[in-house]
Amino acid sequence: MATMQRDDLDRLMAVMDHAFDPHWGEAWTRRQVEDALVTGLCDYFLVARDGEAARPGEPAAGFTLTRTVAGEAELLLLAVHPQWRERGLGGKLMDALLQEAQGKGVTRLFLEMRRGNPAERLYRRSGFEPVGERSNYYRTKSGERIDAVTFALSFDTN
Ligand SMILES: CC(C)(COP(=O)(O)OP(=O)(O)OC[C@H]1O[C@@H](n2cnc3c(N)ncnc32)[C@H](O)[C@@H]1OP(=O)(O)O)[C@@H](O)C(=O)NCCC(=O)NCCS
């Protein structure tokens, strides 16, 4: 679903606005999400607190935002509202992402995270492995530089 309903954007931003520690400067603005979606290359998924896809009108507990180009997909954002963490929703989002990607014929999935993000545990559990890094790529609000680590997951196409 490349075109986003206004209600979906509201529900996604309600998670975004609480999920990211401002120190890291990782949260996107509403405008950035809208701009990503109008490219037609990006897609999103909203999960409800019960782990199912959020039904119309139901608040989202978490979301993913992905971009797919020429058979390769990038996980741009993954977030679960702090109120609903540590109960498997991040895992459900990753499962949904992998299933959707395979259904679309994606052969490789990428993501990039700041070194030390606890989400690494979830990524590795889902089958992602580190494939590269960019030194001092991110800059925190206080000016500290942090490396970016790129992870990839290849689907077996045999
Ligand atoms: C990363 C995130 C989506 C995980 O959501 P979640 O619903 O708590 O995930 P799950 O319950 O499926 O569990 C995730 C795993 O990572 C670990 N984990 C996730 N966040 C953690 C944290 N802040 N501290 C310690 N461990 C963490 C959990 O212990 C769990 O591992 P385990 O089951 O092997 O013990 C959530 O913490 C979040 O939204 N973080 C802020 C946004 C962010 O940094 N996103 C990633 C970069 S875009």
The ligand as a Gaussian input file, in Angstrom:
#p B3LYP/6-31G(d) Opt

LIG

0 1
 C       13.335000      -2.236000      18.801000
 C       11.860000      -2.338000      19.196000
 C       11.003000      -2.158000      17.952000
 C       11.607000      -3.721000      19.796000
 O       10.205000      -3.824000      20.071000
 P        9.638000      -4.926000      21.093000
 O        8.176000      -5.037000      20.831000
 O       10.084000      -4.644000      22.456000
 O       10.358000      -6.241000      20.541000
 P       10.178000      -7.750000      21.056000
 O        9.320000      -7.777000      22.287000
 O        9.757000      -8.558000      19.879000
 O       11.640000      -8.183000      21.495000
 C       12.773000      -7.656000      20.925000
 C       14.057000      -8.289000      21.402000
 O       15.032000      -7.268000      21.505000
 C       15.304000      -7.000000      22.886000
 N       15.144000      -5.547000      23.056000
 C       14.433000      -4.708000      22.294000
 N       14.559000      -3.454000      22.750000
 C       15.348000      -3.508000      23.816000
 C       15.842000      -2.539000      24.708000
 N       15.512000      -1.235000      24.597000
 N       16.642000      -2.942000      25.675000
 C       16.960000      -4.239000      25.804000
 N       16.528000      -5.200000      24.985000
 C       15.730000      -4.843000      24.010000
 C       14.305000      -7.795000      23.666000
 O       14.868000      -8.245000      24.880000
 C       13.960000      -8.934000      22.749000
 O       14.914000      -9.949000      22.711000
 P       14.619000     -11.422000      23.285000
 O       13.174000     -11.730000      23.030000
 O       15.542000     -12.283000      22.506000
 O       14.932000     -11.327000      24.720000
 C       11.496000      -1.275000      20.270000
 O       12.381000      -1.409000      21.357000
 C       11.542000       0.167000      19.767000
 O       10.570000       0.669000      19.199000
 N       12.690000       0.858000      19.994000
 C       12.817000       2.272000      19.632000
 C       12.877000       2.479000      18.142000
 C       14.100000       1.843000      17.526000
 O       15.207000       1.981000      18.017000
 N       13.892000       1.135000      16.379000
 C       14.956000       0.475000      15.657000
 C       15.672000       1.404000      14.760000
 S       14.647000       2.148000      13.506000

